Each structure stands twice: as structure tokens, then as C-alpha cells.
Amino acid sequence: MKKVFIAMVALLGAAVSIAAEIQCGGFSPSEIRPGDTAQYSIILKDASGSIDPRAIPMPEGLSIVGTNTSRRFTVTNGKASSQTDLIFTVVAEREGEYTVPEWTIEYDGKKYAIAAQKLKVD
């Protein structure tokens, strides 16, 4: 497994303590044709940062061709929360079933496992 260190930016004042959650949103769509693209997303809840696309263990035959970031901030009943979606556009070169293996991200001294994800290309 690879370790990825995320460059983080403070979201809220030091008086607020928030537990971060980092997970994989998977591929959307989960099935494409050769030459088409899918979106591979990583979701940072109550955390902010970026991931170098070269750190993602993409299998041979899939290439990251673009990145996008979306951020949302909400306050509910006086509690602030945020979500950052890191979206990687992936192109498939040929038919097959591709698996991005499980990998880890380290944030604020904790390790977060990013679950394996599959993309079918036919």
C-alpha cells in the first residue's frame, strides 16, 4: 500500500475540534467504453487538502487526465462541517476490468484506508 500525505489547510478556528473522515466515492460511472472517461473521487469530510494524482495507484490501462475540487461548508444547529470532493477524471485505454487497490492516506497523524474500487471497460 502507498502512503499519501495530504497538504491540509485549517478549516475552522482552533477552538473547534472536528474528527476528519476520508473515504473513496468510487468510479462514476462504474462501467465505460474504451476511450471514455469516468470520475474517481476521494471525499474528505471535515478535512481539506489535495492529493497528487501520481500517488493514486491506478492500474496499467487507466490514466488520470484531469482533476477537479469541490468544497461545501454547512452549519447545522451551531455545528460547522465541511466536505471536499477530490475528483480525478480517468480515461480507459482498452477493455477489461480494472481495480484500484486499497491504499492509505495519512492526515493529522492518523491513517485512513481508501477502499479498492473497480471500473469495468467494455
Secondary structure per residue as TSV (DSSP state, phi and psi in degrees):
chain	resnum	aa	ss	phi	psi
A	1	M	-	360.0	147.9
A	2	K	-	-96.3	148.4
A	3	K	E	-102.0	138.0
A	4	V	E	-125.0	129.3
A	5	F	E	-99.2	129.9
A	6	I	-	-100.0	130.2
A	7	A	E	-76.6	117.8
A	8	M	E	-108.5	153.3
A	9	V	-	-121.3	137.7
A	10	A	-	-63.4	133.1
A	11	L	-	-92.1	-41.6
A	12	L	S	-133.2	172.2
A	13	G	-	-61.1	160.3
A	14	A	T	-63.8	-20.6
A	15	A	T	-73.7	-16.0
A	16	V	-	-102.5	125.6
A	17	S	-	-107.6	123.5
A	18	I	-	-127.2	138.2
A	19	A	-	-87.9	123.2
A	20	A	-	-79.6	152.6
A	21	E	E	-137.9	131.9
A	22	I	E	-127.9	127.6
A	23	Q	E	-146.4	167.9
A	24	C	E	-98.1	132.6
A	25	G	E	-86.8	-5.7
A	26	G	E	80.8	-164.7
A	27	F	E	-98.2	140.9
A	28	S	E	-138.3	117.5
A	29	P	S	-70.5	168.3
A	30	S	S	-89.6	-4.0
A	31	E	E	-141.2	129.4
A	32	I	E	-139.8	174.8
A	33	R	-	-97.9	158.0
A	34	P	T	-55.5	136.4
A	35	G	T	89.0	-14.9
A	36	D	-	-85.2	172.4
A	37	T	E	-119.2	156.1
A	38	A	E	-133.9	162.0
A	39	Q	E	-104.0	126.5
A	40	Y	E	-107.7	122.1
A	41	S	E	-122.5	146.7
A	42	I	E	-118.1	131.4
A	43	I	E	-110.9	123.6
A	44	L	E	-107.8	110.7
A	45	K	E	-99.4	125.5
A	46	D	S	57.1	37.0
A	47	A	-	-150.5	161.7
A	48	S	-	-145.0	147.6
A	49	G	E	163.2	-162.7
A	50	S	E	-144.0	163.2
A	51	I	-	-127.9	131.7
A	52	D	-	-67.7	120.2
A	53	P	G	-55.0	-28.4
A	54	R	G	-67.5	-16.4
A	55	A	G	-82.8	-14.2
A	56	I	S	-80.9	126.5
A	57	P	-	-77.4	66.5
A	58	M	-	-68.3	135.0
A	59	P	-	-70.8	157.5
A	60	E	T	-59.4	134.2
A	61	G	T	107.2	-16.3
A	62	L	E	-116.5	137.5
A	63	S	E	-132.5	138.4
A	64	I	E	-82.8	122.9
A	65	V	E	-115.7	-0.9
A	66	G	E	-171.3	160.0
A	67	T	E	-137.0	154.6
A	68	N	E	-150.5	151.0
A	69	T	E	-130.3	136.3
A	70	S	E	-129.5	137.7
A	71	R	E	-127.5	141.0
A	72	R	E	-132.5	138.3
A	73	F	E	-124.5	134.9
A	74	T	E	-136.8	153.5
A	75	V	E	-128.2	119.7
A	76	T	E	-126.8	121.9
A	77	N	T	51.9	39.4
A	78	G	T	81.1	-0.9
A	79	K	E	-101.4	124.5
A	80	A	E	-88.7	143.4
A	81	S	E	-146.9	161.7
A	82	S	E	-144.3	160.6
A	83	Q	E	-143.2	131.9
A	84	T	E	-118.0	123.8
A	85	D	E	-103.3	119.1
A	86	L	E	-98.5	116.4
A	87	I	E	-115.6	124.1
A	88	F	E	-113.7	122.2
A	89	T	E	-83.6	124.5
A	90	V	E	-117.8	134.4
A	91	V	E	-110.6	142.0
A	92	A	E	-102.5	130.3
A	93	E	-	-81.5	-34.5
A	94	R	S	-151.7	170.7
A	95	E	S	-65.1	154.1
A	96	G	E	147.0	175.7
A	97	E	E	-110.9	121.2
A	98	Y	E	-109.5	140.5
A	99	T	E	-125.1	122.8
A	100	V	E	-83.0	117.4
A	101	P	-	-69.7	164.9
A	102	E	-	-59.7	141.0
A	103	W	E	-146.1	172.0
A	104	T	E	-124.5	153.0
A	105	I	E	-123.3	137.9
A	106	E	E	-107.9	128.0
A	107	Y	E	-141.5	128.1
A	108	D	T	53.6	40.9
A	109	G	T	79.5	1.9
A	110	K	E	-116.8	149.7
A	111	K	E	-101.7	137.5
A	112	Y	E	-122.6	127.4
A	113	A	E	-83.8	131.8
A	114	I	E	-100.8	117.0
A	115	A	-	-63.7	149.5
A	116	A	-	-62.0	145.7
A	117	Q	E	-134.7	145.0
A	118	K	E	-112.9	146.4
A	119	L	E	-131.6	125.2
A	120	K	E	-99.4	131.6
A	121	V	E	-124.2	116.2
A	122	D	-	-151.2	360.0
